Amino acid sequence: MFGRNDLSRAIALYLNFNNAPHPSTDFARVEKGLGKRRAAKVQPQLERAMDILAGLQPNWKRMSLDDAAHWAAEEVKAAYPEIDRKAMDAIVWAASYGWK
């Protein structure tokens, strides 16, 4: 099993949260931040979390961009309740940017 906060850290690292003006994805950042062994253990959960995010289709008739981004973070959290506030913020940031 991976560390309690590894998935949260992996999400923030993968999306390059708080390090760039816009999101970008790179698993090498996760490996650098967590180490190759821990990154490999968390990779399936990270990939699934990103697949959930990529598959979401907001109802633009009922949601603003901000509403949709927060909804997306909640959808990922529903699948992975252990993710922390920083990971949620990274997802909101990435979704907001991606759905502009």
C-alpha positions in Angstrom: 0.0 0.0 0.0 1.2 3.5 -0.7 1.5 6.3 1.8 -1.6 8.1 3.0 -0.8 11.3 1.2 0.9 9.9 -1.8 -2.1 10.1 -4.1 -2.7 13.7 -3.1 0.9 14.6 -3.6 0.9 12.7 -6.9 -2.1 14.7 -8.2 -0.5 18.0 -7.3 2.8 17.1 -8.8 1.4 15.5 -11.9 -0.7 18.6 -12.7 2.2 20.9 -11.7 0.0 22.7 -9.2 1.5 25.9 -7.7 4.5 25.7 -10.0 3.3 27.0 -13.3 0.9 29.5 -14.8 -1.2 26.7 -16.3 -1.6 22.9 -15.7 0.6 20.4 -17.5 0.8 16.7 -17.0 4.1 14.8 -16.4 4.6 11.6 -14.5 8.3 12.3 -14.2 7.4 15.1 -11.7 5.6 12.5 -9.6 8.6 10.2 -9.7 10.9 13.0 -8.8 8.7 14.1 -5.9 7.8 10.7 -4.5 10.6 8.5 -5.7 10.2 5.9 -8.4 9.0 3.2 -6.1 6.3 5.2 -4.4 5.3 6.8 -7.7 4.9 3.4 -9.3 2.7 2.2 -6.5 0.4 5.3 -6.7 0.4 5.4 -10.5 -2.8 3.2 -11.1 -4.8 5.4 -8.7 -3.4 8.6 -10.2 -4.3 7.4 -13.7 -7.8 6.4 -12.7 -8.3 9.8 -11.0 -7.2 11.6 -14.1 -9.4 9.3 -16.2 -12.4 10.3 -14.0 -11.5 13.9 -14.5 -11.1 13.6 -18.3 -14.4 11.7 -18.6 -16.6 14.3 -16.8 -19.1 16.3 -18.8 -20.4 19.3 -16.9 -23.9 20.5 -17.5 -23.1 23.9 -18.9 -26.7 25.0 -18.9 -26.7 24.7 -15.1 -23.0 25.2 -14.1 -20.6 28.0 -14.3 -17.0 27.3 -14.9 -16.3 27.6 -11.2 -19.2 25.3 -10.3 -18.1 22.7 -12.8 -14.5 22.7 -11.6 -15.5 22.2 -8.0 -18.0 19.5 -9.0 -15.1 17.8 -10.9 -13.0 17.8 -7.8 -15.9 16.4 -5.7 -16.4 13.6 -8.3 -12.7 12.6 -8.0 -12.9 12.8 -4.2 -16.0 10.5 -4.3 -13.8 7.8 -5.9 -10.7 8.7 -3.7 -11.9 10.1 -0.4 -8.4 10.2 1.0 -7.3 13.1 -1.3 -6.6 16.3 0.6 -7.4 19.9 0.0 -4.3 20.6 -2.1 -5.2 17.8 -4.5 -8.7 19.1 -4.7 -7.4 22.6 -5.4 -5.1 21.2 -8.1 -8.1 19.4 -9.7 -10.2 22.6 -9.6 -7.3 24.5 -11.2 -6.8 22.0 -13.9 -10.5 21.6 -14.7 -11.0 25.4 -14.8 -8.1 25.8 -17.1 -9.1 22.8 -19.3 -12.7 23.8 -19.7 -12.1 27.5 -20.5 
